[in-house]
Amino acid sequence: MNEIVVKQNLAPNVWLMGIYSPQVAKKAKPGQFVILRVTENGERIPLTIADFDNEKGIVYIIFQVVGKTTLLLSQLNLSDKIIDFIGPLGMPYEHSPEDKDYLFVAGGLGIPAIFSKVKMLYSEGKNIDIIVGGRSKENIFFENELKKYCNNLYISTNDGSYGKKGFVTDILNDLLESGKRYDEIFAVGPVPMMKAVVDITKRFSIKTLVSLNPIMVDGTGMCGGCRVKIGNEVKFACVDGPIFNGFEVDFDGLMKKNSYYQDLENISYNEHKCKIGLGE
């Protein structure tokens, strides 16, 4: 169980892994996530289920090396096993059968959070447009895979090395200003990006969903670490989400909370890299 059967480098510091976990794959649905642990005394981290194969029992995750745990995970190889791989967690993605036209906006590492949803909607005959963005061309991945399941794929890069120069929100604003309309827009990526998307879609009164990834420990609602303010209520992203109505999310509070442990995370990551450099 939890054996790594697929490993692929998608972009600098970005990895795709297929984990053999039949119990998770059997019940997984678009929008859900897993929590894993790499070492016996390591932290637990949530990762979106990018895709899954019920028949083969494989769950696919995509992650970026940003801290100690993701660095350790990236150093595992084929046939290695992950100590803990728990899921599927969270509420699955739900959509209205009457809706026909969808737009997905993925910035940074948001692609894993949209892929399985896009595949599902495509199988139902929906019209799908996708906007993806990254810092530069080397940060754009899954382009060919996404093209299989959408009507239009728009790409932006901050430096203009590929696609339109600028941000995903620039393309979004251009589409909506030109008169393009959608029944639903789904945005996922860095919190400031999702906030910027919602600021635009509010002007056009288009239903907008976002997928949140706050600090999370147990993934079952017991620790309270993933509390987010949604409208006038406090919700747990792990059990009530991770998908919420973007118009109701307190993005400023979420950004502040996500930065609480950033200094400690950096210390842990840098100390581990130093030990590797010393051969320890």
Steps between C-alpha positions, in 0.01 A plus 500: 500500500597862436770396254626757252430353155533818292749784537545779247664842513253747344681829555778638720429364850158369391433127514223262400469180700264207464437322829361149509221535755192303388286599798551871436469468121175304532322780686677808362298772327602828332567773753626280782847472651729273696721557802835326500805457720843422360697417817404350835545829684414726209215743454173419327430696182187523283530450124226521241406182316595602146354184344417142586457163333237288675586184308877513550471633854728797434466851643696778328640797688693801373710708736764769504808485721447793734599360839663212683218248458452558127879482458507163676206382291676600178802292601296179514527273198293239319411205726555709814204518733339796674446436872153657519268576209153584632194586297295587318427800722283806457177554312504412130432753228131544419345682206156577369383267220341801328829688467661472157794741483796486737824691541788370710775738612817337634797704614829368630447142612124515455494253209478188722185636661313544171606200292261232629211748504567599139508133395170432673322798344641418158356148527160661560521707183556838666668796333830569676752780472820501706748771596835392646790717603853482632810709550654387169467233231685241707232527767218404262420130505217261406426715195434208264299313762273798561448563128334159469217607728420861416376727225764769555821506700644844578851536640671790673852541636627782717806556282326451164717200407187302404144596427376844603731711714341575834273316738207260470278783618596707196363230270194454720421870493547514121263207447227644719539853366461360147160362594593138571280350772510181705259322730782433744861604551734289711825655623791340682854612569677744733255676732570849358425366152169348607406826671580691179287259295205545735537880491456480121218246486299687760465788256333263255297309760636162385493215751858436606637209700847483654701213649676591824809340648554654844719365780375149573608227743260209537261560210193387693389821671640419843802734521329813369816610322321548167230736624395753240238772514233447236240776509394536861599146592819320591555186292758222503665470158574132558141385556281786372728569202747534349264656241306813597303784348773749414274798567479402868865420578696727735816500288683758713455289812608188313819662370591615851438157648698318232807709587501410872762226478691613193815590694508163677440318172792684341728414793410131481549491124835680505637290788411183314671623182810585698514148644472354150787719387712374788418140413303440819 
